[in-house]
Amino acid sequence: RTFEMVMSKQFNTIASLFFAAFAVVFTQEDELRPWVLKESANILWEQLKATNFGIDSDQGVGCISSNDLLEGLRKIGVVDVDMSANFGNIEDRMYRVNHDLMWQYGRQCASLLNQHNRVLNDSKIYSWLPSLQFLWLNYIQVKDQKDTTKVEWNALLADQYQTYIDEPINDENNRIMNIVFSMLPSHMMNALQLDEVFSFLVNEGFVKKRLSKLGLEDGIIRHIADIEKLHKIVSTKNEMLTVQCNNSSDFSISKFSAIYCFNCIAEILWKIYNGEVPTNSCENVHQAMIQIGRALQKYSSWIDATGCFIKALEMCHTAGFEDDH
């Protein structure tokens, strides 16, 4: 219940903050405690310091590195470390929360830290009902505050990740670019940057780079999952998202729907196949087109799905596959 056993009392809150952010930000719907690259943890810590989120600048946090924090958390057993890559080189290490119970503890830290840092102005409204006020502050607001930290911390990472998108990929940034193109839309959705992520998911430049970096097979699976996740969020919140499209030099506004997104991706895949959009490789485009057709079937868009299957079949014929391939 404390980080003071490996850190001074002065830095106890800092360690709690970092662990809470680490647990909350990097969790995924399909994996509660994923392995996280040290470089991603570095970015999170630098963003927390830059925004002074829950950090007292007088505590001298500038001298604490993410490596110091991760090593301290490892010593008390709340994070695991994978040193198998590159003979245990520090920059190639990966970390994850040690256990599901530790992850729950991180969420609780997030709630308590946010409750501590925020001024609960609403308490004045309910001053004439102390019993209801107690229930409001200790149940409803704690729950909402936990979500608030999730939104704010994911926004820190998403905003920084976006600065990498236009950078050329090289050996030095290869690891972080893989994470950026894999996880950026997810962090943006967790930060409730819904209009922005909608724009990314149908942006030809972003889709092309994502498929080039992750590969067509893995990239299209990830992209479909992100579109379906955004559809679920929008349906739950009953919100309307829009994106500005440029068609034949005329700008138009398109509303979000999973079907619209999938049709945009199908169009981009067709351009990739025809060489209109250069990528590192156009192999297996037909398989990616089939995946989009199957995704459209889930939303009963039968005509669009059939169109994708016909195009995939045409690609197979052009590639010389047999009819029963």
MARBAMI-92907 format. One line per 4 residues: number of its first residue (from 0); their letters; for each residue x, y, z of N, C-alpha, C, O. Coordinates in steps of 0.001 Angstrom, whole numbers, plus 500000, padded with zeros to 6 digits. Example, Ala and Ser with C-alpha at 12.3 -4.5 7.8 and 13.67 -1.06 7.14 Angstrom:
residues 2
0> as> 513190:494310:507800:512300:495500:507800:513200:496700:507800:514236:496681:508465; 512850:497750:507080:513670:498940:507140:512900:500030:507870:513409:501138:508039
This chain:
residues 325
0> rtfe> 500801:498794:500000:500000:500000:500000:500842:501268:500000:500308:502370:500119; 502124:501120:499871:502982:502301:499852:504192:502040:498993:504620:500898:498833; 504752:503125:498431:505973:503028:497647:507177:503517:498452:508287:503589:497925; 506961:503856:499733:508041:504413:500541:509124:503393:500861:510228:503775:501250
4> mvms> 508833:502097:500705:509831:501087:501035:511004:501099:500061:512077:500591:500386; 510817:501673:498869:511923:501772:497925:512224:503211:497534:513225:503482:496871; 511356:504135:497944:511580:505544:497628:511327:506366:498870:510616:505955:499786; 511922:507522:498874:511737:508407:500024:510288:508868:500091:509560:508813:499101
8> kqfn> 509887:509314:501252:508523:509797:501438:508214:510950:500503:507067:511147:500102; 509249:511714:500155:509084:512864:499278:508559:512458:497904:507774:513184:497293; 508999:511283:497417:508634:510852:496077:507553:509788:496070:507287:509183:495031; 506930:509552:497209:505900:508526:497298:504721:508823:496368:504241:507946:495651
12> tias> 504266:510080:496396:503144:510479:495547:503494:510376:494074:502657:510014:493248; 504740:510698:493753:505182:510632:492360:505137:509198:491850:504667:508937:490742; 505630:508275:492665:505606:506867:492273:504173:506376:492118:503874:505625:491190; 503281:506792:493019:501876:506405:492927:501252:506942:491646:500499:506245:490966
16> lffa> 501579:508199:491328:501056:508814:490114:501502:508051:488877:500689:507728:488011; 502789:507767:488796:503316:507098:487606:502733:505692:487463:502356:505286:486364; 502659:504953:488564:502116:503602:488482:500645:503624:488088:500204:502800:487287; 499886:504557:488646:498470:504664:488302:498301:504968:486823:497477:504348:486150
20> afav> 499080:505925:486310:499001:506273:484891:499420:505098:484015:498798:504833:482986; 500465:504400:484420:500952:503238:483672:499864:502166:483584:499635:501599:482516; 499201:501892:484695:498173:500857:484727:496947:501243:483917:496373:500406:483220; 496542:502505:484004:495306:502956:483366:495490:503172:481866:494637:502764:481078
24> vftq> 496583:503804:481463:496754:504223:480071:497002:503050:479136:496460:503013:478031; 497813:502094:479565:498245:501052:478641:497338:499825:478604:497557:498926:477792; 496337:499772:479459:495427:498634:479417:494628:498641:478122:494297:499703:477594; 494323:497460:477615:493580:497311:476371:492345:496460:476616:492274:495713:477592
28> edel> 491368:496582:475716:490132:495833:475891:490371:494332:475868:489729:493580:476600; 491302:493902:475021:491546:492470:474894:492722:491989:475732:493026:490796:475747; 493385:492906:476428:494526:492536:477253:494658:493538:478396:494993:494703:478181; 494394:493073:479598:494380:493957:480756:495760:494492:481091:495910:495661:481446
32> rpwv> 496774:493634:480978:498137:494023:481384:499125:493723:480251:499901:492772:480343; 499100:494522:479198:499992:494249:478067:501435:494633:478377:501694:495446:479265; 502360:494048:477645:503748:494458:477735:503904:495825:477078:503358:496074:476003; 504649:496701:477729:504808:498082:477274:506286:498365:477030:507129:498086:477882
36> lkes> 506590:498918:475865:507966:499307:475578:508435:500382:476545:507662:501261:476926; 509683:500314:476935:510229:501317:477839:510093:502724:477241:509880:503700:477960; 510219:502805:475917:510122:504114:475268:508738:504723:475445:508611:505938:475601; 507701:503894:475422:506344:504393:475663:506195:504875:477103:505563:505900:477357
40> anil> 506780:504131:478044:506761:504558:479442:507524:505867:479614:507121:506719:480406; 508621:506032:478882:509382:507285:478921:508522:508461:478481:508504:509510:479124; 507802:508269:477365:506957:509344:476830:505878:509716:477836:505620:510898:478062; 505245:508713:478444:504199:508986:479433:504746:509801:480589:504125:510777:481008
44> weql> 505907:509411:481115:506483:510119:482255:506869:511547:481880:506629:512473:482655; 507465:511738:480702:507849:513084:480266:506635:513980:480101:506691:515167:480421; 505530:513421:479600:504304:514201:479450:503693:514555:480797:503172:515656:480978; 503755:513619:481744:503253:513905:483092:504054:515037:483731:503492:515920:484378
48> katn> 505359:514999:483543:506208:516059:484101:505959:517389:483400:505911:518434:484050; 505801:517356:482080:505624:518593:481306:504335:519312:481661:504271:520541:481618; 503298:518541:482015:502002:519145:482335:501808:519354:483829:500795:519906:484260; 502796:518905:484627:502706:519027:486089:501432:518404:486643:500827:518925:487580
52> fgid> 501029:517272:486045:499794:516610:486492:500030:515990:487861:500693:514959:487979; 499495:516609:488870:499605:516073:490219:501011:516072:490764:501299:515365:491730; 501908:516865:490153:503301:516878:490568:503668:518246:491101:503411:519263:490457; 504260:518272:492259:504754:519509:492844:506148:519773:492292:507079:519005:492536
56> sdqg> 506285:520876:491539:507570:521170:490905:508683:521364:491918:509860:521240:491579; 508323:521666:493154:509343:521865:494192:509927:520550:494696:510889:520554:495464; 509353:519420:494269:509830:518130:494741:511070:517657:493989:511631:516609:494310; 511494:518418:493003:512682:518039:492256:512482:516814:491405:513354:515947:491352
60> vgci> 511312:516724:490715:511015:515542:489918:511873:515463:488665:511987:514403:488050; 512476:516588:488286:513285:516588:487079:514442:515622:487135:514926:515163:486100; 514891:515307:488341:516038:514412:488481:515638:512940:488476:516503:512064:488494; 514331:512659:488451:513852:511280:488453:513537:510860:487022:512777:511537:486329
64> ssnd> 514103:509772:486585:513840:509259:485247:512794:508153:485312:512514:507604:486378; 512224:507837:484155:511269:506734:484114:511953:505420:484477:511321:504515:485022; 513243:505320:484172:513982:504112:484527:514068:503945:486042:513941:502833:486554; 514287:505073:486774:514313:505025:488238:512968:504547:488785:512909:503722:489697
68> lleg> 511886:505086:488206:510559:504723:488675:510239:503256:488368:509745:502527:489228; 510523:502839:487144:510236:501455:486765:511049:500469:487592:510549:499412:487977; 512298:500815:487864:513132:499937:488674:512613:499864:490106:512621:498797:490720; 512165:500992:490636:511589:500991:491975:510321:500167:492051:510112:499427:493012
72> lrki> 509462:500293:491026:508227:499512:490995:508503:498029:490822:507769:497186:491338; 509567:497718:490092:509942:496313:489915:510398:495709:491236:510093:494552:491524; 511121:496476:492036:511651:495966:493302:510549:495580:494271:510693:494617:495024; 509460:496315:494258:508374:495970:495180:507343:495051:494527:506319:494733:495130
76> gvvd> 507618:494626:493292:506813:493578:492673:505513:494006:492049:504640:493163:491838; 505338:495279:491741:504085:495695:491107:504191:495725:489586:503171:495814:488902; 505411:495653:489043:505585:495519:487600:506593:494407:487318:507505:494156:488106; 506406:493749:486179:507351:492758:485679:508198:493400:484595:507795:494394:483990
80> vdms> 509368:492833:484350:510239:493331:483299:510662:492169:482407:510980:491083:482891; 510661:492412:481099:511122:491438:480114:512438:491948:479546:512464:492960:478845; 513521:491259:479842:514851:491678:479397:515412:490740:478337:516626:490674:478144; 514528:490010:477647:514992:489014:476684:515505:489629:475393:516322:489023:474700
84> anfg> 515032:490835:475061:515416:491446:473786:516791:492091:473874:517112:492768:474851; 517594:491874:472846:518890:492550:472688:519761:492430:473930:520344:493415:474383; 519850:491223:474481:520724:490927:475618:520427:491814:476839:521334:492174:477589; 519162:492156:477023:518774:492914:478207:519076:494389:478146:519039:495066:479173
88> nied> 519375:494911:476966:519624:496342:476829:518470:497148:477436:517304:496843:477185; 518786:498156:478219:517772:498898:478968:516691:499460:478056:515504:499364:478368; 517092:500048:476926:516127:500681:476044:515228:499674:475330:514190:500051:474788; 515611:498412:475325:514815:497377:474650:513927:496597:475616:513239:495661:475206
92> rmyr> 513935:496970:476878:513131:496248:477860:511643:496589:477726:511264:497645:477219; 510829:495661:478197:509385:495866:478229:508875:495617:479647:509438:494813:480391; 507813:496314:480005:507267:496241:481355:505751:496017:481288:505092:496390:480318; 505227:495402:482341:503790:495284:482480:503431:495187:483954:504270:494840:484786
96> vnhd> 502176:495496:484272:501691:495368:485642:501751:493902:486040:501400:493026:485250; 502197:493632:487265:502512:492274:487702:501310:491345:487765:501410:490179:487383; 500171:491847:488243:499029:490969:488529:497743:491776:488388:497755:493003:488483; 496634:491075:488159:495347:491756:488041:495021:492572:489289:494438:493652:489195
100> lmwq> 495399:492051:490463:495144:492794:491703:495962:494072:491742:495493:495096:492239; 497189:494020:491221:498014:495226:491154:497417:496241:490183:497491:497450:490406; 496823:495730:489100:496160:496618:488152:494974:497319:488823:494765:498516:488625; 494207:496577:489607:493102:497185:490346:493623:498235:491327:492999:499277:491525
104> ygrq> 494767:497948:491935:495373:498910:492847:495760:500174:492090:495592:501277:492609; 496279:500029:490864:496616:501198:490051:495403:502040:489738:495476:503269:489763; 494278:501391:489442:493038:502134:489188:492602:502892:490445:492140:504030:490361; 492751:502255:491605:492384:502920:492846:493290:504117:493102:492830:505165:493554
108> casl> 494569:503961:492814:495507:505094:492942:495071:506250:492055:495127:507411:492462; 494635:505927:490838:494184:506959:489904:492993:507718:490468:492920:508943:490377; 492061:506974:491050:490879:507601:491626:491230:508501:492801:490745:509629:492895; 492078:507998:493699:492433:508764:494889:493295:509977:494562:493135:511035:495170
112> lnqh> 494207:509826:493605:495039:510960:493205:494199:512063:492586:494416:513245:492855; 493252:511677:491767:492407:512673:491128:491500:513357:492140:491249:514558:492043; 491011:512599:493104:490166:513167:494150:490967:514148:494989:490450:515178:495420; 492231:513823:495218:493097:514692:496019:493421:515992:495292:493517:517046:495922
116> nrvl> 493591:515930:493969:494061:517093:493227:492946:518026:492791:493197:519192:492489; 491715:517525:492756:490608:518358:492301:489886:519011:493474:489791:518436:494559; 489384:520209:493244:488565:520904:494227:487119:520541:493945:486597:520824:492867; 486479:519916:494912:485117:519441:494705:484130:520571:494983:483545:520661:496062
120> ndsk> 483959:521442:493963:483097:522606:494119:481633:522228:494291:480862:522986:494879; 481249:521074:493787:479847:520681:493866:479372:520438:495294:478171:520357:495549; 480314:520323:496218:479913:520037:497597:479067:521154:498178:478223:520912:499040; 479291:522399:497704:478512:523529:498224:477049:523423:497824:476162:523877:498548
124> iysw> 476804:522818:496660:475436:522719:496180:474591:521844:497094:473401:522094:497286; 475228:520803:497661:474493:519827:498453:474751:519982:499957:474570:519042:500730; 475181:521197:500356:475526:521392:501761:474322:521224:502680:474477:520922:503863; 473147:521414:502148:471954:521279:502989:471500:519827:503101:470567:519531:503848
128> lpsl> 472150:518909:502367:471840:517491:502475:473133:516719:502710:473676:516119:501783; 473630:516731:503952:474926:516112:504195:474983:514630:503850:476015:514152:503378; 473902:513897:504073:473959:512468:503792:474079:512216:502281:474877:511388:501841; 473267:512948:501491:473368:512815:500040:474708:513337:499525:475285:512799:498580
132> qflw> 475187:514401:500175:476481:514947:499789:477573:513897:499983:478446:513735:499131; 477517:513196:501094:478524:512167:501363:478485:511089:500285:479522:510679:499765; 477263:510631:499950:477143:509598:498931:477627:510117:497581:478271:509387:496827; 477322:511363:497278:477710:511938:495989:479229:512028:495864:479802:511648:494843
136> lnyi> 479864:512531:496905:481310:512738:496848:482085:511436:496893:483119:511304:496239; 481596:510474:497657:482379:509276:497877:482029:508131:496929:482732:507122:496896; 480958:508277:496163:480623:507203:495221:480616:507709:493774:481416:507276:492945; 479700:508629:493497:479542:509059:492103:480778:509794:491621:481282:509503:490536
140> qvkd> 481284:510757:492417:482390:511549:491929:483671:510744:491845:484458:510950:490921; 483905:509842:492770:485115:509018:492695:485098:508197:491414:486129:508048:490758; 483929:507662:491054:483824:506884:489830:484101:507760:488611:484840:507359:487712; 483501:508971:488580:483711:509865:487454:485156:510331:487382:485709:510474:486291
144> qkdt> 485779:510572:488547:487149:511057:488555:488103:510019:487993:489084:510360:487333; 487813:508746:488257:488657:507685:487727:488647:507751:486207:489691:507603:485571; 487446:507978:485607:487334:508116:484172:488034:509382:483694:488602:509398:482603; 488000:510442:484496:488651:511688:484116:490152:511505:483989:490754:512002:483037
148> tkve> 490762:510808:484923:492197:510564:484821:492501:509728:483588:493500:509969:482911; 491667:508762:483287:491863:507938:482092:491838:508805:480843:492675:508636:479956; 490897:509721:480763:490794:510609:479607:492012:511518:479502:492606:511649:478432; 492377:512140:480608:493472:513111:480581:494819:512444:480312:495630:512977:479555
152> wnal> 495065:511293:480918:496349:510616:480715:496457:510040:479315:497533:510082:478718; 495376:509505:478780:495412:509021:477403:495613:510165:476421:496262:509999:475389; 495055:511326:476743:495248:512492:475880:496716:512908:475837:497220:513313:474789; 497401:512807:476974:498829:513141:476999:499610:512271:476029:500449:512761:475273
156> ladq> 499325:510977:476058:500055:510049:475196:499623:510208:473740:500460:510180:472838; 498325:510373:473509:497823:510500:472138:498380:511751:471464:498779:511704:470300; 498407:512855:472181:498914:514106:471605:500388:513987:471232:500816:514508:470203; 501158:513303:472068:502574:513135:471766:502771:512154:470613:503626:512374:469755
160> yqty> 501998:511085:470584:502102:510109:469499:501818:510760:468144:502435:510403:467141; 500890:511708:468115:500533:512342:466850:501695:513115:466240:501737:513312:465025; 502634:513553:467067:503786:514290:466551:504738:513388:465765:505589:513878:465022; 504593:512064:465928:505480:511124:465234:504973:510737:463849:505740:510218:463039
164> idep> 503708:510977:463564:503073:510416:462368:503787:510820:461086:503986:509992:460197; 504172:512079:460988:504771:512578:459743:506279:512377:459680:506912:512751:458693; 506859:511791:460719:508305:511563:460704:508654:510362:459833:507904:509386:459811; 509772:510412:459116:510205:509233:458354:510620:508111:459293:511227:508365:460333
168> inde> 510301:506887:458940:510621:505730:459772:512054:505296:459511:512454:505108:458362; 512826:505137:460582:514203:504691:460465:514509:503710:461591:513632:503376:462388; 515750:503255:461652:516129:502259:462657:515987:502795:464076:515701:502035:465001; 516184:504100:464254:516149:504683:465597:514737:504754:466159:514530:504537:467353
172> nnri> 513768:505057:465306:512397:505220:465817:511477:504083:465404:510259:504193:465545; 512040:502994:464896:511222:501902:464374:510294:501323:465437:509121:501069:465163; 510818:501111:466667:509996:500504:467730:508830:501401:468109:507693:500937:468204; 509104:502681:468325:508038:503570:468775:507038:503828:467652:505853:504024:467923
176> mniv> 507493:503832:466387:506562:504049:465280:505592:502875:465153:504430:503057:464787; 506071:501685:465455:505190:500518:465442:504089:500665:466489:502931:500337:466235; 504463:501162:467666:503479:501397:468727:502528:502523:468355:501327:502430:468610; 503055:503590:467753:502230:504737:467371:501133:504314:466405:499961:504613:466632
180> fsml> 501499:503621:465327:500506:503256:464324:499604:502117:464801:498526:501907:464245; 500031:501394:465810:499198:500342:466359:498198:500879:467378:497032:500482:467370; 498646:501784:468263:497848:502153:469433:497280:503573:469418:496436:503887:470257; 497709:504441:468502:497238:505828:468525:495718:505950:468500:495168:506647:469353
184> pshm> 495007:505310:467567:493542:505458:467582:492899:505019:468898:491934:505633:469353; 493429:503959:469509:492872:503476:470774:493050:504514:471876:492117:504779:472635; 494249:505106:471970:494483:506141:472984:493600:507366:472727:493113:507985:473673; 493394:507715:471464:492541:508859:471142:491103:508598:471552:490425:509499:472047
188> mnal> 490629:507368:471350:489265:507047:471770:489141:507069:473287:488138:507544:473820; 490151:506559:473988:490133:506600:475448:490200:508034:475967:489738:508325:477071; 490781:508930:475159:490841:510349:475521:489607:511107:475045:489525:512326:475190; 488641:510373:474471:487389:510937:473946:487638:511970:472848:486862:512913:472689
192> qlde> 488715:511791:472096:488982:512624:470923:488304:511958:469721:488965:511504:468788; 486978:511913:469769:486231:511067:468850:486206:511609:467426:486399:510848:466477; 485973:512911:467259:485982:513476:465917:487361:513332:465282:487482:513038:464092; 488401:513544:466092:489762:513461:465577:490103:512041:465134:490704:511846:464077
196> vfsf> 489719:511045:465941:490056:509670:465579:489242:509220:464366:489731:508434:463555; 488024:509700:464234:487228:509415:463037:487962:509919:461797:488018:509235:460774; 488517:511113:461902:489274:511685:460789:490491:510838:460441:490798:510645:459265; 491188:510329:461461:492366:509490:461231:491985:508171:460563:492677:507709:459656
200> lvne> 490893:507571:461008:490529:506234:460534:490128:506205:459070:490166:505146:458442; 489744:507352:458513:489383:507402:457091:490372:508236:456294:490150:508506:455113; 491469:508648:456934:492482:509448:456252:493392:508550:455418:494012:507626:455945; 493470:508817:454138:494233:507952:453234:495704:507881:453614:496312:506812:453560
204> gfvk> 496278:509021:453998:497686:509035:454369:497973:508195:455600:498941:507435:455631; 497124:508334:456621:497325:507571:457848:497118:506083:457604:497894:505258:458086; 496070:505737:456855:495789:504326:456587:496936:503693:455810:497355:502576:456116; 497444:504400:454809:498551:503880:453999:499772:503621:454873:500382:502556:454784
208> krls> 500133:504587:455719:501303:504421:456584:501086:503308:457600:502012:502560:457915; 499872:503199:458108:499582:502165:459094:499718:500772:458490:500318:499880:459090; 499157:500594:457304:499232:499290:456651:500663:498964:456230:501077:497805:456248; 501410:499998:455851:502808:499777:455473:503643:499366:456674:504508:498496:456569
212> klgl> 503382:499999:457828:504195:499729:459019:503804:498415:459682:504676:497638:460070; 502524:498160:459815:502065:496970:460524:501912:495762:459608:501784:494632:460080; 501926:495998:458302:501650:494923:457359:500162:494890:457044:499336:495227:457893; 499822:494488:455837:498427:494526:455422:497536:493651:456302:496442:494063:456686
216> edgi> 498001:492453:456617:497158:491521:457378:496908:492021:458799:495758:492140:459222; 497982:492315:459537:497828:492792:460913:497230:494190:460940:496417:494508:461808; 497634:495022:459990:497150:496401:459959:495659:496485:459729:494981:497281:460377; 495125:495669:458806:493695:495749:458512:492875:495193:459667:491782:495687:459944
220> irhi> 493392:494165:460346:492692:493625:461521:492616:494680:462620:491566:494870:463234; 493731:495364:462864:493759:496427:463878:492822:497564:463491:492124:498116:464341; 492808:497916:462201:491980:499033:461750:490496:498704:461888:489709:499543:462327; 490119:497495:461517:488728:497079:461668:488318:497114:463139:487220:497561:463468
224> adie> 489204:496639:464028:488903:496633:465467:488706:498055:465982:487832:498290:466817; 489503:499005:465498:489371:500394:465939:488059:501005:465457:487401:501733:466199; 487682:500711:464225:486416:501230:463701:485242:500669:464503:484310:501401:464838; 485285:499382:464808:484201:498774:465579:484159:499309:467004:483084:499465:467582
228> klhk> 485337:499591:467571:485367:500178:468915:484763:501573:468902:484001:501926:469802; 485097:502376:467885:484531:503722:467789:483023:503655:467581:482279:504458:468145; 482571:502701:466774:481126:502518:466569:480433:502214:467894:479353:502740:468165; 481043:501378:468712:480461:501029:470005:480388:502245:470924:479385:502453:471607
232> ivst> 481460:503051:470939:481485:504245:471787:480426:505238:471344:479689:505778:472169; 480349:505482:470028:479390:506450:469496:477960:505990:469752:477093:506797:470086; 477717:504688:469595:476369:504166:469833:475972:504298:471293:474818:504599:471601; 476926:504074:472197:476641:504178:473631:476370:505615:474041:475449:505889:474810
236> knem> 477190:506543:473513:477051:507950:473881:476009:508684:473048:475654:509825:473344; 475517:508008:471988:474519:508608:471107:475007:509956:470560:474267:510939:470549; 476258:509981:470110:476841:511192:469551:476913:511091:468032:476884:510001:467460; 477009:512274:467386:477165:512312:465941:478532:512894:465611:478830:514032:465975
240> ltvq> 479363:512115:464922:480684:512559:464530:480680:512919:463056:479970:512306:462258; 481480:513921:462698:481577:514331:461301:483032:514470:460915:483903:514672:461761; 483278:514358:459628:484616:514548:459085:484484:515299:457779:483545:515077:457014; 485433:516193:457523:485423:516960:456285:486177:516182:455215:487342:515835:455406
244> cnns> 485528:515910:454103:486123:515117:453028:486381:515998:451821:485661:516964:451567; 487405:515652:451094:487759:516375:449884:487517:515476:448691:488309:514572:448423; 486425:515715:447966:486079:514907:446813:486018:515774:445577:485153:516643:445459; 486951:515535:444641:486988:516284:443380:487023:517779:443627:486287:518542:443001
248> sdfs> 487881:518190:444542:488111:519594:444899:486918:520236:445598:486946:521432:445888; 485870:519460:445874:484718:519976:446610:484726:519375:448011:484816:518159:448182; 484630:520246:449001:484639:519776:450380:483219:519409:450805:482267:520131:450510; 483091:518294:451491:481797:517855:451992:481975:517311:453401:483075:516936:453809
252> iskf> 480886:517276:454120:480895:516770:455483:480229:515401:455504:479102:515239:455036; 480938:514418:456052:480399:513063:456143:480185:512699:457610:480996:513037:458473; 479098:512015:457871:478786:511566:459217:479403:510193:459461:479571:509388:458545; 479736:509956:460734:480353:508677:461071:479350:507539:461014:478211:507656:461465
256> saiy> 479807:506446:460450:479152:505156:460572:480218:504124:460269:481157:504389:459519; 480071:502956:460848:481047:501901:460584:481055:501545:459102:482117:501283:458536; 479886:501533:458470:479794:501200:457051:480547:502216:456211:481257:501850:455274; 480393:503503:456547:481105:504549:455803:482616:504347:455918:483337:504448:454926
260> cfnc> 483088:504064:457122:484526:503858:457338:485046:502667:456549:486092:502748:455906; 484310:501558:456600:484756:500354:455890:484789:500585:454380:485686:500090:453697; 483821:501329:453857:483825:501623:452432:485000:502525:452053:485555:502399:450962; 485376:503428:452949:486552:504264:452709:487815:503407:452631:488665:503619:451766
264> iaei> 487931:502436:453545:489102:501561:453557:489127:500693:452310:490190:500463:451734; 487952:500206:451886:487887:499401:450661:488364:500214:449466:489068:499696:448599; 487989:501466:449420:488430:502338:448326:489943:502539:448359:490598:502528:447316; 490497:502722:449561:491948:502884:449700:492679:501611:449285:493708:501680:448613
268> lwki> 492158:500455:449677:492765:499184:449288:492748:499008:447773:493708:498506:447188; 491653:499425:447144:491568:499328:445682:492615:500222:445022:493213:499847:444013; 492832:501403:445594:493860:502306:445070:495252:501708:445256:496113:501826:444385; 495457:501065:446403:496756:500416:446642:496987:499323:445604:498082:499191:445057
272> ynge> 495955:498550:445346:496076:497461:444376:496399:497988:442986:497192:497389:442260; 495787:499109:442613:495998:499683:441284:497219:500592:441207:497488:501202:440173; 497956:500673:442319:499175:501469:442308:498968:502957:442441:499916:503726:442284; 497733:503390:442731:497462:504819:442885:498001:505349:444213:498324:506530:444340
276> vptn> 498092:504456:445198:498635:504829:446512:499840:503934:446763:499674:502752:447066; 501058:504478:446643:502245:503642:446813:502416:503171:448252:502235:503946:449192; 502760:501912:448418:503079:501337:449720:504308:500453:449568:504761:500189:448454; 504838:500002:450688:506008:499137:450642:505695:497807:449963:506566:497215:449325
280> scen> 504465:497340:450096:504079:496065:449511:502575:496051:449277:501795:496509:450112; 502186:495514:448117:500754:495394:447824:500319:493939:447820:499250:493607:447309; 501152:493066:448394:500798:491664:448480:499643:491464:449457:499502:492187:450443; 498828:490468:449153:497706:490082:450023:496657:491182:450172:495920:491207:451158
284> vhqa> 496586:492090:449199:495531:493106:449249:494166:492433:449158:493196:492891:449762; 494099:491333:448391:492816:490637:448251:492331:490097:449596:491129:490085:449862; 493268:489648:450451:492868:489151:451770:492345:490293:452646:491375:490126:453386; 492998:491449:452551:492528:492613:453307:491147:493044:452823:490298:493430:453625
288> miqi> 490922:492978:451500:489613:493342:450955:488539:492375:451443:487415:492790:451725; 488875:491095:451543:487925:490109:452067:487579:490419:453519:486420:490305:453917; 488580:490813:454316:488331:491168:455713:487352:492343:455813:486472:492352:456674; 487510:493325:454933:486584:494465:454929:485182:494002:454531:484192:494453:455109
292> gral> 485094:493103:453546:483793:492577:453154:483112:491843:454293:481905:491982:454493; 483879:491063:455040:483299:490351:456185:482850:491318:457264:481828:491102:457916; 483625:492397:457454:483237:493405:458452:481937:494087:458043:481090:494363:458893; 481769:494362:456745:480533:494994:456258:479331:494079:456449:478217:494550:456678
296> qkys> 479557:492767:456354:478462:491825:456554:477895:491908:457972:476701:491693:458180; 478755:492220:458948:478289:492323:460333:477245:493423:460491:476402:493366:461386; 477308:494430:459608:476381:495555:459695:475311:495475:458598:474658:496464:458266; 475153:494247:458041:474102:493960:457051:474220:494822:455803:473222:495085:455130
300> swid> 475432:495263:455492:475657:496020:454265:476043:495034:453166:477203:494950:452760; 475036:494286:452692:475293:493148:451809:475827:493578:450447:476721:492929:449904; 475301:494647:449896:475738:495092:448568:477199:495534:448605:477984:495177:447726; 477564:496320:449638:478945:496772:449777:479883:495587:450018:480984:495539:449471
304> atgc> 479442:494639:450836:480266:493463:451125:480493:492647:449853:481605:492186:449594; 479425:492472:449056:479567:491734:447800:480541:492435:446865:481333:491783:446185; 480483:493762:446831:481410:494525:446006:482855:494269:446395:483724:494149:445532; 483114:494183:447703:484475:493895:448184:484916:492494:447762:486059:492296:447349
308> fika> 483999:491518:447869:484339:490145:447503:484619:490034:446004:485521:489305:445591; 483844:490757:445192:484062:490730:443736:485429:491321:443390:486146:490789:442542; 485781:492418:444050:487087:493030:443797:488212:492100:444247:489238:491989:443575; 488016:491432:445389:489023:490489:445870:489187:489336:444876:490304:488879:444630
312> lemc> 488071:488869:444305:488123:487790:443321:488854:488249:442064:489625:487496:441470; 488602:489488:441670:489296:490036:440503:490801:490112:440748:491597:489829:439854; 491181:490495:441960:492608:490540:442302:493230:489155:442213:494349:489001:441722; 492497:488139:442693:493011:486767:442653:493188:486290:441214:494189:485651:440890
316> htag> 492219:486598:440348:492322:486203:438946:493505:486881:438275:494237:486253:437511; 493690:488163:438563:494784:488908:437973:496131:488340:438443:497104:488310:437690; 496164:487894:439698:497410:487332:440246:497681:485921:439734:498745:485363:440001; 496733:485335:439002:496938:484022:438429:496474:482868:439292:496815:481718:439016
320> fedd> 495694:483153:440343:495189:482069:441160:494114:481257:440432:493402:481781:439574; 494008:480006:440776:492968:479172:440202:491590:479567:440747:491485:480225:441782; 490551:479159:440040:489198:479523:440466:488845:478947:441825:488046:479530:442558; 489438:477796:442172:489120:477168:443463:490128:477533:444536:490213:476850:445557
324> h> 490897:478599:444328:491912:479015:445317:491242:479459:446611:491925:479843:447560
